[in-house]
Amino acid sequence: MDLFQHILKPEDTAKTFRMEPFDEWEEFHLTCCHYSLSIATANVQFLKSFPAHQHEIACRKSLVLQTIEKLTMERYGHSLVEVGNRGALIIGGFGSSSGHHGRSKEITYVGVNSKTVHTRMPSQASFITWDCLYATSTAINKEEFIIFGGRTSPTKEVNVDPVLVKVQIGDTNVVLFPMDIPLASEKRPSPRWRHAAVSHHQSLVVYGGRNKELEVFGDVWELKMNEDMSWEWTQRLFLDGRGPCARFAHAMATGDGLIYLSGGLDEQLNPLNDIWELKINLPEDKLVWRNIIPQGPMPFLYSHTMHYHQRQLIFVGGVNTSPTDQPSLTILNIDNMQAKHYYLDATASDTIVMIHNHTSFLNDDDSTISCYGGGGNCFSFGTHFNKHPLKIPIMAHV
């Protein structure tokens, strides 16, 4: 991977990825971690072209993954949204159904104690695409969420306008009502996927992502509903121009009125390990970014998930730049900037466990994290899905 990223000229790297539609970054990276290149050279000048390898995190402890075997959920690139009383909807992605692989039309509600309930829509709406990859589903309250972005193929973006979905949870099923709400103006973000979105004071905040031309975004948009029941997008500007670089496949979380952002792939397709804290300055409509700098090294991550829990940021899974510590979990204390790093031990499982392109849910009751789905499509290793959801016990570590 270092050879591809740092020895090739940037224009050659870009040309390679634009030869045909491509969006399998995780599998490409993990494939590179399993191969080595032997070189015979008459001098050491060539070796000086390689950057110093500084990706390893020392002293990782082990956390044993627990399998939720009563549930089968084979998909990746989906979205998860918390609804109702400690429940979640799993939407979209690419998965396995009846022995066939394809974009998933199934929507699953996972309730308390991992009980699943059938979910249905009253009718198929033309203004929403459920069976897409890398969209965001963001809860505005316990009964409403917003779907935005995503793709059906690397050449077709979908859900370019946000869709509000109302949720009715019954004893035997969950019914979804998508609402076709007009935009107040033509001002809107470019179509995208692999972006990140969070809810902030009853509005939707979207950052980054990529499009079918492999343009990587570094913009921030806020979506609010007007009194006349129309959507209005506002692009938020960085105060003094300072903030994170453009990226995709990153993660965002909220806590104590602040928004946190981490990792992703930048415009040169390099993994990132920076962490940012965002405060929205409402009177001036400006964004105040603060770069969080931990005491020690942090892993370079993308396609991970992130949670805020009692002044701590928890980074779950993702693809990192270590050939040995996949998958991983990191807990960062925001007050003292100390991080604890863990290797997620899946040796009890009889299959490979891939915690990327997954979704996760923080259970405050027992301080565990439930991971749903994960995997990817690789021309070298084939298509892989995690068969069952996984649970990570973190009570003793936070």
C-alpha positions as semicolon CSV with decimal commas, in nm:
position;residue;x (nm);y (nm);z (nm)
1;M;0,000;0,000;0,000
2;D;0,288;0,241;0,079
3;L;0,432;0,163;-0,266
4;F;0,106;0,252;-0,439
5;Q;0,040;0,567;-0,236
6;H;0,388;0,718;-0,217
7;I;0,599;0,590;-0,508
8;L;0,352;0,640;-0,792
9;K;0,302;0,996;-0,906
10;P;-0,031;1,146;-0,790
11;E;-0,153;1,174;-1,150
12;D;-0,076;0,804;-1,207
13;T;-0,267;0,710;-0,892
14;A;-0,568;0,917;-1,001
15;K;-0,552;0,771;-1,352
16;T;-0,557;0,418;-1,211
17;F;-0,873;0,476;-1,009
18;R;-1,049;0,650;-1,298
19;M;-0,992;0,370;-1,548
20;E;-1,329;0,226;-1,445
21;P;-1,585;0,296;-1,168
22;F;-1,433;0,195;-0,835
23;D;-1,552;0,209;-0,474
24;E;-1,391;-0,095;-0,307
25;W;-1,127;0,099;-0,111
26;E;-1,139;-0,121;0,198
27;E;-1,083;-0,447;0,012
28;F;-0,805;-0,293;-0,200
29;H;-0,628;-0,175;0,116
30;L;-0,670;-0,504;0,303
31;T;-0,550;-0,699;-0,001
32;C;-0,232;-0,490;-0,001
33;C;-0,181;-0,578;0,367
34;H;-0,162;-0,948;0,270
35;Y;0,102;-0,914;-0,003
36;S;0,469;-0,815;-0,001
37;L;0,700;-0,701;-0,279
38;S;1,061;-0,822;-0,310
39;I;1,302;-0,584;-0,486
40;A;1,664;-0,639;-0,595
41;T;1,856;-0,312;-0,627
42;A;2,220;-0,211;-0,675
43;N;2,199;0,081;-0,430
44;V;1,985;0,217;-0,149
45;Q;1,872;0,537;-0,321
46;F;1,548;0,372;-0,433
47;L;1,466;0,271;-0,075
48;K;1,486;0,633;0,036
49;S;1,173;0,697;-0,168
50;F;0,969;0,500;0,085
51;P;0,830;0,692;0,383
52;A;0,920;0,584;0,733
53;H;0,666;0,326;0,847
54;Q;0,501;0,478;1,151
55;H;0,161;0,314;1,144
56;E;0,196;0,064;1,427
57;I;0,030;0,127;1,764
58;A;0,229;-0,035;2,043
59;C;0,086;-0,221;2,342
60;R;-0,261;-0,307;2,213
61;K;-0,470;-0,507;2,457
62;S;-0,724;-0,763;2,347
63;L;-1,104;-0,738;2,359
64;V;-1,297;-1,056;2,286
65;L;-1,588;-1,017;2,044
66;Q;-1,916;-1,184;2,135
67;T;-2,142;-1,321;1,861
68;I;-2,519;-1,261;1,870
69;E;-2,598;-1,595;1,708
70;K;-2,978;-1,567;1,728
71;L;-2,963;-1,298;1,458
72;T;-2,841;-1,338;1,101
73;M;-2,762;-1,016;0,918
74;E;-2,538;-1,034;0,612
75;R;-2,486;-0,691;0,457
76;Y;-2,242;-0,404;0,431
77;G;-2,256;-0,039;0,327
78;H;-2,592;-0,002;0,504
79;S;-2,710;0,263;0,749
80;L;-2,843;0,241;1,105
81;V;-3,076;0,484;1,278
82;E;-3,194;0,474;1,639
83;V;-3,573;0,492;1,673
84;G;-3,829;0,442;1,947
85;N;-3,722;0,316;2,287
86;R;-3,375;0,163;2,245
87;G;-3,438;0,025;1,899
88;A;-3,269;0,066;1,562
89;L;-3,353;0,031;1,194
90;I;-3,101;-0,132;0,957
91;I;-3,152;0,013;0,607
92;G;-3,008;-0,060;0,263
93;G;-2,658;-0,183;0,187
94;F;-2,535;-0,479;-0,017
95;G;-2,627;-0,817;0,125
96;S;-2,723;-1,179;0,091
97;S;-3,086;-1,285;0,064
98;S;-3,219;-1,628;-0,037
99;G;-2,874;-1,728;-0,157
100;H;-2,835;-1,427;-0,386
101;H;-2,614;-1,119;-0,348
102;G;-2,745;-0,774;-0,430
103;R;-2,855;-0,440;-0,293
104;S;-3,073;-0,506;0,008
105;K;-3,439;-0,408;-0,007
106;E;-3,498;-0,549;0,342
107;I;-3,533;-0,311;0,636
108;T;-3,489;-0,469;0,978
109;Y;-3,587;-0,333;1,318
110;V;-3,366;-0,452;1,602
111;G;-3,522;-0,393;1,942
112;V;-3,433;-0,448;2,304
113;N;-3,256;-0,779;2,367
114;S;-3,179;-0,809;1,993
115;K;-3,540;-0,896;1,904
116;T;-3,622;-0,836;1,538
117;V;-3,958;-0,716;1,412
118;H;-4,082;-0,713;1,053
119;T;-4,070;-0,370;0,891
120;R;-4,284;-0,256;0,600
121;M;-4,359;0,055;0,394
122;P;-4,721;0,144;0,307
123;S;-4,623;0,192;-0,060
124;Q;-4,316;0,227;-0,278
125;A;-4,239;0,598;-0,310
126;S;-4,064;0,724;-0,623
127;F;-3,874;0,997;-0,438
128;I;-3,670;0,761;-0,216
129;T;-3,429;0,476;-0,291
130;W;-3,409;0,234;0,001
131;D;-3,178;-0,025;-0,157
132;C;-2,864;0,187;-0,183
133;L;-2,515;0,189;-0,034
134;Y;-2,334;0,448;0,179
135;A;-2,635;0,669;0,253
136;T;-2,695;0,826;0,594
137;S;-3,005;0,775;0,808
138;T;-3,013;1,028;1,091
139;A;-3,266;1,046;1,376
140;I;-3,422;1,388;1,436
141;N;-3,631;1,250;1,724
142;K;-3,754;0,907;1,833
143;E;-4,020;0,892;1,559
144;E;-3,856;1,068;1,264
145;F;-3,534;1,036;1,069
146;I;-3,380;1,176;0,750
147;I;-3,227;0,974;0,467
148;F;-2,977;1,156;0,248
149;G;-2,733;1,055;-0,025
150;G;-2,604;0,713;-0,123
151;R;-2,550;0,528;-0,449
152;T;-2,679;0,226;-0,638
153;S;-2,357;0,197;-0,843
154;P;-2,034;0,401;-0,851
155;T;-2,186;0,593;-1,143
156;K;-2,531;0,668;-0,997
157;E;-2,602;0,882;-0,693
158;V;-2,946;0,858;-0,529
159;N;-3,147;1,038;-0,261
160;V;-2,994;1,366;-0,377
161;D;-3,273;1,544;-0,189
162;P;-3,336;1,459;0,178
163;V;-3,637;1,246;0,269
164;L;-3,810;1,267;0,607
165;V;-3,937;0,928;0,727
166;K;-4,195;0,891;1,005
167;V;-4,188;0,570;1,211
168;Q;-4,474;0,384;1,379
169;I;-4,360;0,100;1,605
170;G;-4,618;-0,164;1,693
171;D;-4,604;-0,497;1,874
172;T;-4,572;-0,702;1,557
173;N;-4,437;-0,465;1,293
174;V;-4,280;-0,129;1,223
175;V;-4,435;0,091;0,953
176;L;-4,238;0,362;0,771
177;F;-4,397;0,667;0,606
178;P;-4,157;0,858;0,375
179;M;-4,258;1,222;0,327
180;D;-4,199;1,410;0,000
181;I;-4,107;1,755;0,133
182;P;-4,015;2,030;-0,118
183;L;-3,700;2,241;-0,107
184;A;-3,740;2,612;-0,033
185;S;-3,473;2,701;-0,292
186;E;-3,240;2,546;-0,547
187;K;-2,944;2,584;-0,311
188;R;-2,835;2,235;-0,209
189;P;-2,523;2,020;-0,162
190;S;-2,385;1,823;-0,455
191;P;-2,502;1,459;-0,479
192;R;-2,274;1,237;-0,271
193;W;-2,214;0,919;-0,079
194;R;-1,970;0,802;0,190
195;H;-2,042;1,131;0,367
196;A;-2,128;1,164;0,737
197;A;-2,431;1,325;0,901
198;V;-2,549;1,396;1,256
199;S;-2,849;1,561;1,418
200;H;-2,779;1,893;1,591
201;H;-3,057;2,099;1,755
202;Q;-3,330;1,944;1,536
203;S;-3,134;2,004;1,217
204;L;-2,920;1,779;0,997
205;V;-2,547;1,853;0,962
206;V;-2,367;1,690;0,667
207;Y;-1,992;1,686;0,607
208;G;-1,777;1,556;0,321
209;G;-1,829;1,256;0,096
210;R;-1,748;1,176;-0,268
211;N;-1,933;1,164;-0,600
212;K;-1,921;0,959;-0,919
213;E;-1,638;1,173;-1,061
214;L;-1,431;1,085;-0,751
215;E;-1,451;1,446;-0,638
216;V;-1,396;1,455;-0,261
217;F;-1,593;1,715;-0,063
218;G;-1,487;1,926;0,233
219;D;-1,804;2,129;0,276
220;V;-2,053;2,152;0,564
221;W;-2,428;2,183;0,504
222;E;-2,708;2,229;0,754
223;L;-3,067;2,126;0,675
224;K;-3,363;2,278;0,857
225;M;-3,738;2,264;0,811
226;N;-3,919;2,595;0,763
227;E;-4,256;2,684;0,914
228;D;-4,421;2,618;0,577
229;M;-4,297;2,256;0,589
230;S;-4,023;2,302;0,329
231;W;-3,655;2,204;0,353
232;E;-3,385;2,469;0,348
233;W;-3,014;2,397;0,303
234;T;-2,750;2,638;0,434
235;Q;-2,380;2,600;0,362
236;R;-2,180;2,678;0,674
237;L;-1,844;2,853;0,638
238;F;-1,530;2,783;0,839
239;L;-1,426;3,060;1,080
240;D;-1,092;3,202;0,953
241;G;-1,086;2,922;0,697
242;R;-0,955;2,670;0,949
243;G;-1,094;2,320;0,963
244;P;-1,052;1,961;0,847
245;C;-0,952;1,872;0,492
246;A;-1,190;1,722;0,238
247;R;-1,258;1,354;0,301
248;F;-1,492;1,057;0,264
249;A;-1,554;0,733;0,458
250;H;-1,507;0,929;0,783
251;A;-1,714;0,921;1,104
252;M;-1,905;1,179;1,308
253;A;-2,066;1,177;1,654
254;T;-2,229;1,429;1,887
255;G;-2,194;1,492;2,259
256;D;-2,255;1,779;2,502
257;G;-2,370;2,009;2,221
258;L;-2,056;1,953;2,013
259;I;-1,989;1,757;1,694
260;Y;-1,685;1,532;1,655
261;L;-1,527;1,417;1,329
262;S;-1,248;1,165;1,269
263;G;-1,054;0,977;1,003
264;G;-1,153;0,901;0,647
265;L;-0,971;0,913;0,313
266;D;-0,846;1,247;0,180
267;E;-0,836;1,377;-0,178
268;Q;-0,512;1,184;-0,241
269;L;-0,689;0,871;-0,108
270;N;-0,462;0,855;0,197
271;P;-0,607;0,736;0,532
272;L;-0,637;1,007;0,799
273;N;-0,596;0,998;1,178
274;D;-0,698;1,352;1,272
275;I;-0,981;1,435;1,514
276;W;-1,184;1,755;1,510
277;E;-1,434;1,917;1,745
278;L;-1,700;2,140;1,587
279;K;-1,902;2,415;1,751
280;I;-2,167;2,589;1,541
281;N;-2,162;2,961;1,616
282;L;-2,527;3,038;1,548
283;P;-2,533;3,423;1,546
284;E;-2,265;3,444;1,275
285;D;-2,355;3,114;1,107
286;K;-1,987;3,024;1,122
287;L;-1,820;2,699;1,220
288;V;-1,557;2,694;1,492
289;W;-1,330;2,392;1,449
290;R;-1,077;2,273;1,707
291;N;-0,815;2,013;1,621
292;I;-0,799;1,756;1,901
293;I;-0,440;1,636;1,945
294;P;-0,405;1,325;2,167
295;Q;-0,096;1,263;2,382
296;G;0,015;0,959;2,183
297;P;-0,025;0,820;1,830
298;M;-0,371;0,749;1,691
299;P;-0,454;0,492;1,423
300;F;-0,518;0,600;1,065
301;L;-0,879;0,492;1,011
302;Y;-1,159;0,496;0,759
303;S;-1,491;0,312;0,721
304;H;-1,513;0,303;1,101
305;T;-1,788;0,415;1,337
306;M;-1,754;0,652;1,633
307;H;-1,948;0,707;1,955
308;Y;-1,943;0,966;2,233
309;H;-1,973;0,827;2,586
310;Q;-1,905;1,020;2,909
311;R;-1,636;1,254;2,771
312;Q;-1,480;0,976;2,570
313;L;-1,468;0,906;2,197
314;I;-1,488;0,540;2,097
315;F;-1,357;0,443;1,752
316;V;-1,496;0,108;1,637
317;G;-1,338;-0,104;1,365
318;G;-1,259;0,046;1,028
319;V;-0,960;-0,017;0,805
320;N;-0,631;0,098;0,955
321;T;-0,280;0,103;0,817
322;S;-0,147;-0,180;1,032
323;P;-0,110;-0,519;0,860
324;T;-0,161;-0,700;1,192
325;D;-0,408;-0,508;1,411
326;Q;-0,731;-0,549;1,212
327;P;-0,993;-0,498;1,343
328;S;-0,930;-0,256;1,628
329;L;-1,100;-0,034;1,886
330;T;-0,967;0,287;2,041
331;I;-1,104;0,484;2,338
332;L;-0,989;0,847;2,371
333;N;-1,045;1,045;2,691
334;I;-1,116;1,402;2,578
335;D;-1,020;1,554;2,915
336;N;-0,667;1,414;2,950
337;M;-0,614;1,325;2,580
338;Q;-0,502;0,974;2,671
339;A;-0,598;0,689;2,437
340;K;-0,635;0,317;2,500
341;H;-0,596;0,086;2,201
342;Y;-0,742;-0,263;2,164
343;Y;-0,727;-0,546;1,917
344;L;-1,068;-0,705;1,863
345;D;-1,020;-1,078;1,911
346;A;-1,251;-1,283;1,689
347;T;-1,069;-1,617;1,722
348;A;-1,380;-1,776;1,872
349;S;-1,558;-1,725;1,540
350;D;-1,524;-1,996;1,276
351;T;-1,515;-1,734;0,995
352;I;-1,327;-1,414;0,919
353;V;-1,470;-1,108;1,096
354;M;-1,450;-0,776;0,911
355;I;-1,551;-0,469;1,110
356;H;-1,563;-0,214;0,831
357;N;-1,857;-0,098;0,622
358;H;-2,055;-0,188;0,934
359;T;-2,285;0,007;1,165
360;S;-2,276;0,011;1,544
361;F;-2,505;0,091;1,833
362;L;-2,391;0,203;2,181
363;N;-2,592;0,033;2,457
364;D;-2,574;0,265;2,757
365;D;-2,750;0,013;2,984
366;D;-2,468;-0,241;2,987
367;S;-2,186;-0,038;2,825
368;T;-2,158;-0,261;2,522
369;I;-2,138;-0,181;2,153
370;S;-2,339;-0,390;1,907
371;C;-2,199;-0,412;1,552
372;Y;-2,432;-0,496;1,265
373;G;-2,315;-0,616;0,927
374;G;-1,973;-0,548;0,780
375;G;-1,761;-0,691;0,503
376;G;-1,702;-0,612;0,139
377;N;-1,651;-0,725;-0,217
378;C;-1,296;-0,811;-0,325
379;F;-1,177;-0,948;-0,658
380;S;-0,896;-1,129;-0,477
381;F;-1,079;-1,275;-0,175
382;G;-1,438;-1,269;-0,301
383;T;-1,745;-1,125;-0,130
384;H;-1,755;-1,156;0,249
385;F;-2,028;-1,077;0,501
386;N;-2,025;-1,106;0,877
387;K;-2,300;-1,361;0,931
388;H;-2,408;-1,252;1,280
389;P;-2,407;-0,922;1,469
390;L;-2,127;-0,880;1,721
391;K;-2,114;-0,733;2,069
392;I;-1,811;-0,560;2,222
393;P;-1,798;-0,534;2,605
394;I;-1,643;-0,199;2,703
395;M;-1,770;-0,148;3,061
396;A;-1,433;-0,221;3,223
397;H;-1,251;0,007;2,980
398;V;-1,449;0,334;2,985
